[in-house]
Amino acid sequence: MTDHDDVQLAYQDSCSGPTLLLIHGFPLNSTMWDAEIDELGDLVRVLAPDLRGFGHSEGSTPPYSMRMLASDCLGLLEAAGVGDEIIVAGHSMGGYIALEILRQAPERVAGLILIATRAAADSPEGQVRRDETARQVQAVGPSELFDTMAVKMLAPENAEDEELTDFLRAMMADATEQGIVGALAAMRDRPDSTSMLPQIDVPTLVIHGRDDQIVPVAEAEAVAAAIPNAQLVILDNAGHAPNLEAPDDFVVAMWNFLESVGE
Ligand code: MLT
């Protein structure tokens, strides 16, 4: 546990070595990275926070902002004694935060991994949907959101996989209402990062599931094309949770990239 901005944040930490910061998506938590902490923990030190209001981390009064969530992650690095450059990896909402970290503290970032995410901001219709979702969660609870997301997160071919849907549901069950509503506002108001992509000058890996139903694969292709020298890995039989749906191929892609950054 670490204190930041009066909020206690829980996190997982693997070993010493170059640090990989793994930022989870919405409305999940650091448990989504258990396999990566296991598989990559000997190569790099993995720090995987539960964002405020998710997993074992306390919430705070909404709204949240990307700036606040990025600053939580930077504060965690400080609390964990990580003084060096890091490799930042973010899944979906975690990718929005990773781009915000790059905006706030470019000197800390030696590598970037964007997983099932996008650079564009929400459309006006998307922003209205965020508010509707927040109102619905506050009025009747998050079950409907969780039901929809547990299915949409997976590629159609994996939607019947009970082990996967149960795992996703279990993670979602740990999200607090404050966390959900706060993060919805942060996503609604996030800046468009498209114009910063051509300026990204650190090694970058873009990983995406071919059958992502939340962020179409074309968005990842556009992001990778806009970042000089980015590598793009598209995983078959995977949707919006590629590390859970295609775990072996996912870890190989991460491993190869991390090794190349370390050389
Ligand atoms: C996520 O998986 O983090 C969210 O679906 C991202 C979003 O809603 O924009």
Boltz pocket constraint, residues with backbone or C-beta under 6 A from the ligand:
constraints:
  - pocket:
      binder: B
      contacts: [[A, 24], [A, 25], [A, 26], [A, 27], [A, 91], [A, 92], [A, 93], [A, 94], [A, 116], [A, 187], [A, 214], [A, 240]]
      max_distance: 6.0
